[in-house]
Amino acid sequence: MSIYSFLQDRSYGFTDGLSEQVLYRLAYRRIPSLFREAEINLDSLNKVFASKWLSSREVVLGTKCNKVVKLDVVTGEKVQIPSLKGRSSTQPTRSFDFANFFSFYYNTFNSNSCGIHSIDINPSGTLLATGGDNPNELAVYKLPSFDPVCVGENCHSDWIFDIVWLDDEFLVTGGRDGYLGLFQVKNDLQESVGQFDSHSFLSPHEKKKCDDCKKVRAIKFNKNTNELAVLSPDGLFQTWDMHRFEKSFTQRLDQCEENVCMSLSEDSSVYVIGSQSHITFLDPRILKSVCVISSAERDSGEFFSLKIELKNDFIRCSSAVETLTAEVKH
């Protein structure tokens, strides 16, 4: 049966013939060749570090120049979302102290140098979390209006690298300081949104250091096991039991150079980790590597993996020089 016949029969309610999985597999193989790349001029915006689709034509971007921008991919219209400032950036130091002066100088003149590394939307699509004006702080907006909800502070002493929602209220941040922060955005905060200068301030519900982990580079939440997967750049992989917010497992990966991204399959059956020269597949049931793909250019110094996405039976790997899409066969 052809795809055309299958789609025609399906429109009349007949489901015999090709299965949905076979249809998706054929679509993944044939449709990409029909796509044509269309570049959108971002003007003075620096590199895009993070992105998330809001609708079929709108996407929100996080840039290296620490800006959050809503982009209409059809018209090219860009709307910059005002950054949310925490109280630490507005309160002066009362007495001179070298450590405080250095911290103030660093946050004042270098706070916009690291960029927005993560954007995530809660399951109901009502809240968006990303980095704040200070890259060490969390900013939460209400969707679709982008009204400010709150700034998460008093958690990280260095940049926030990744953010993931556990449900509609709780989210976790992972920082360059090696800490995990658990925040709760309660309903009363969500309902009391206002102007950009009147948002609330939120401290973490709990904050914990990842042992032996100098930096937290990527985090993913496995809803099937209620575990948080934590990845450090030097190849340390941990899982945390989110019922207790405690570490439950630690493993050192063989590939220990610049592990910068991680993805979890839709059915939570496999983790995929991208590093400078390898892609590693981990089975969450046994938390061991089941497959490793090496880059043919691993000695060139170029990054093999900057972003990893896994959907159905296909993996998409974006590097500094190209994008690769491949089928993963069981």
Residue pairs with C-beta under 8 A, 6 or more apart in sequence:
1 9
1 17
1 18
3 18
3 23
3 26
3 27
5 17
6 17
6 18
6 23
9 15
9 16
9 17
21 312
24 312
25 312
25 313
25 327
28 312
28 313
28 314
28 325
28 327
29 327
32 325
40 71
40 73
40 76
41 76
42 48
42 61
42 63
42 69
42 78
43 78
45 61
45 63
45 65
45 67
45 69
45 78
46 63
46 64
46 65
46 115
47 63
47 64
47 115
48 61
48 62
48 63
48 64
49 62
49 63
49 64
49 115
49 116
49 117
50 61
50 62
50 116
50 117
50 118
50 119
50 130
51 59
51 60
51 61
51 62
51 119
52 59
52 60
52 119
52 120
52 121
52 128
53 59
54 60
54 70
54 143
54 144
57 72
57 73
57 74
58 70
58 71
58 72
58 73
59 70
59 71
59 73
60 68
60 69
60 70
60 71
60 81
60 119
60 128
61 68
61 69
61 70
61 71
62 68
62 115
62 116
62 117
62 118
62 119
62 130
62 131
63 69
63 115
63 116
64 114
64 115
65 112
65 115
66 83
66 111
66 112
66 113
66 114
66 115
66 116
66 131
66 133
66 135
67 80
67 83
67 116
68 80
68 81
68 83
68 116
68 119
68 130
68 139
69 78
69 79
69 80
69 81
70 78
70 79
70 81
70 146
71 77
71 78
71 79
72 78
81 141
81 146
82 148
82 196
83 132
83 133
83 139
84 132
84 133
84 137
84 139
84 141
84 148
84 150
84 151
84 196
84 199
85 132
85 133
85 134
85 151
86 132
86 133
86 134
86 137
86 151
86 153
86 201
87 151
87 153
87 201
88 107
88 134
88 137
88 153
89 107
89 108
89 111
89 133
89 134
93 100
93 101
93 104
107 134
107 136
111 133
111 134
111 135
112 133
112 135
114 135
114 159
115 131
115 135
116 130
116 131
116 135
117 131
117 135
117 159
117 160
117 161
117 162
118 130
118 131
118 160
118 161
118 162
118 163
119 128
119 129
119 130
119 163
120 128
120 129
120 130
120 163
120 164
120 165
120 171
121 127
121 128
121 129
121 143
121 165
122 128
122 129
122 165
122 167
122 168
122 169
122 171
123 165
123 167
123 168
124 168
125 143
126 142
126 143
126 168
126 190
127 140
127 141
127 142
127 143
127 149
127 165
127 168
127 185
127 190
128 140
128 141
128 142
128 143
128 146
129 138
129 139
129 140
129 141
129 163
129 165
129 171
130 138
130 139
130 141
130 163
131 137
131 138
131 139
131 159
131 160
131 163
132 138
132 139
132 151
132 152
133 139
135 159
135 160
136 155
136 156
136 157
136 158
136 159
136 160
136 175
137 151
137 152
137 153
137 155
137 156
137 160
138 151
138 152
138 153
138 155
138 160
138 163
138 171
138 173
138 181
138 183
138 202
139 148
139 151
139 152
140 148
140 149
140 150
140 151
140 152
140 185
140 202
141 147
141 148
141 149
142 148
142 149
142 190
142 193
145 193
147 193
147 194
148 193
148 194
148 195
148 196
148 198
148 199
149 185
149 189
149 190
149 193
149 199
149 200
150 185
150 189
150 199
150 200
150 201
150 202
151 199
151 200
151 201
151 202
152 173
152 181
152 183
152 202
152 203
152 204
153 201
153 202
153 203
154 203
154 204
155 173
155 175
155 179
155 181
155 183
155 203
155 204
155 207
156 173
156 175
156 176
156 177
156 179
156 181
157 175
157 177
157 179
158 175
158 176
158 177
159 175
159 176
160 173
160 174
160 175
160 176
161 174
161 175
161 176
161 215
161 216
161 217
161 218
162 173
162 174
162 216
162 217
162 218
162 219
163 171
163 172
163 173
163 174
163 219
164 171
164 172
164 219
164 220
164 221
164 228
165 171
165 221
166 172
166 221
166 228
166 242
169 184
169 185
169 186
169 187
170 182
170 183
170 184
170 185
170 205
171 182
171 183
171 185
172 180
172 181
172 182
172 183
172 219
172 221
172 228
172 242
173 180
173 181
173 183
174 180
174 216
174 217
174 218
174 219
174 230
175 181
175 215
175 216
176 215
176 216
177 215
178 209
178 210
178 213
178 214
178 215
178 216
178 232
179 207
179 208
179 209
179 210
179 216
180 207
180 208
180 209
180 210
180 216
180 219
180 228
180 230
180 240
181 204
181 206
181 207
182 204
182 205
182 206
182 207
182 208
182 245
183 202
183 204
183 205
184 202
184 205
185 202
189 200
189 202
192 200
193 199
206 245
208 245
208 246
210 216
210 230
210 232
210 236
210 238
210 247
211 247
211 250
212 236
212 250
213 230
213 232
213 236
213 238
214 232
214 234
215 232
215 233
215 234
216 230
216 231
216 232
217 231
217 232
217 233
217 259
217 260
217 261
218 230
218 231
218 259
218 260
218 261
218 262
219 228
219 229
219 230
219 231
219 262
220 228
220 229
220 262
220 263
220 264
220 271
221 227
221 228
221 229
221 242
221 264
222 228
222 229
222 239
222 264
222 268
222 284
223 268
224 268
224 284
225 268
225 284
226 241
226 242
226 243
227 239
227 240
227 241
227 242
227 248
227 284
228 239
228 240
228 242
229 237
229 238
229 239
229 262
229 264
229 271
229 284
230 237
230 238
230 239
230 240
231 237
231 238
231 259
231 262
231 273
232 259
233 258
233 259
233 260
234 256
234 259
235 252
235 253
235 254
235 255
235 256
235 257
235 259
235 275
236 250
236 251
236 252
236 253
237 250
237 251
237 252
237 253
237 273
237 282
237 287
238 247
238 249
238 250
238 251
239 247
239 248
239 249
239 287
240 246
240 247
240 248
241 247
241 248
249 287
251 287
251 288
253 259
253 273
253 275
253 280
253 289
254 280
254 289
254 292
255 273
255 275
255 277
255 278
255 280
255 292
256 275
257 275
257 276
257 277
258 275
258 276
258 303
259 273
259 274
259 275
260 274
260 275
260 276
260 303
260 305
260 306
261 273
261 274
261 305
261 306
261 307
261 308
262 271
262 272
262 273
262 274
262 308
263 271
263 272
263 274
263 308
263 309
263 310
263 315
264 270
264 271
264 272
264 310
265 271
265 272
265 310
265 311
266 310
266 311
266 312
268 284
269 283
269 284
270 281
270 282
270 283
270 284
270 290
270 310
271 281
271 282
271 284
272 279
272 280
272 281
272 282
272 308
272 310
272 315
273 279
273 280
273 281
273 282
273 308
274 304
274 305
274 306
274 307
274 308
274 317
275 304
275 305
276 298
276 303
276 304
276 305
277 294
277 295
277 298
277 304
278 292
278 293
278 294
278 295
278 298
278 304
278 305
279 292
279 293
279 304
279 305
279 308
279 315
279 317
280 289
280 291
280 292
280 293
281 289
281 290
281 291
281 292
282 288
282 289
282 290
283 290
295 304
297 304
298 304
302 319
302 320
302 321
303 319
303 320
304 317
304 319
305 317
305 318
305 319
306 318
306 319
306 320
307 317
307 318
308 315
308 316
308 317
308 318
309 315
309 316
310 316
310 328
313 327
313 328
313 329
313 330
314 325
314 326
314 327
314 328
315 325
315 326
315 328
316 323
316 324
316 325
317 323
317 324
317 325
317 326
318 324
